[in-house]
Amino acid sequence: MGMVGNLHLERAVAHKAEGNYDAALEELNHALSQEPNSSTVHHQIGLVYGFTGMFDESLGELKKAVELDTAFVQARNDLALTYAMLGMYEEAKAEFEEVLRRDPGNEIAARNVELF
């Protein structure tokens, strides 16, 4: 990721930590315009949407992050957790299983896959 994209991402993460989601989203959209195929940026946008209750948008962004980087287990776990929260248990289980296939020691996936 370029320096400008990184700067926007850093600012966005700081805003998100403070619960300032509008400002976080603004920074993330700037980062996305610099790096439209950044799985990290799509992941962060997905998290912000999730925090603000925009679950369809959140799923779309988290799916995009995983498509762009299939080995991005944190994004895959967040996608699975979002599916689970929305009652989409088969989808959640499939994502947790994929995390464990890629990262057998992953505690989040190991703990959650047993629930379905």
Summary of the structure (lengths in Angstrom):
residues: 116
radius of gyration: 14.2
end to end distance: 36.7
largest distance: 41.8
contacts: 380
relative contact order: 0.11
helix: 78%
strand: 0%
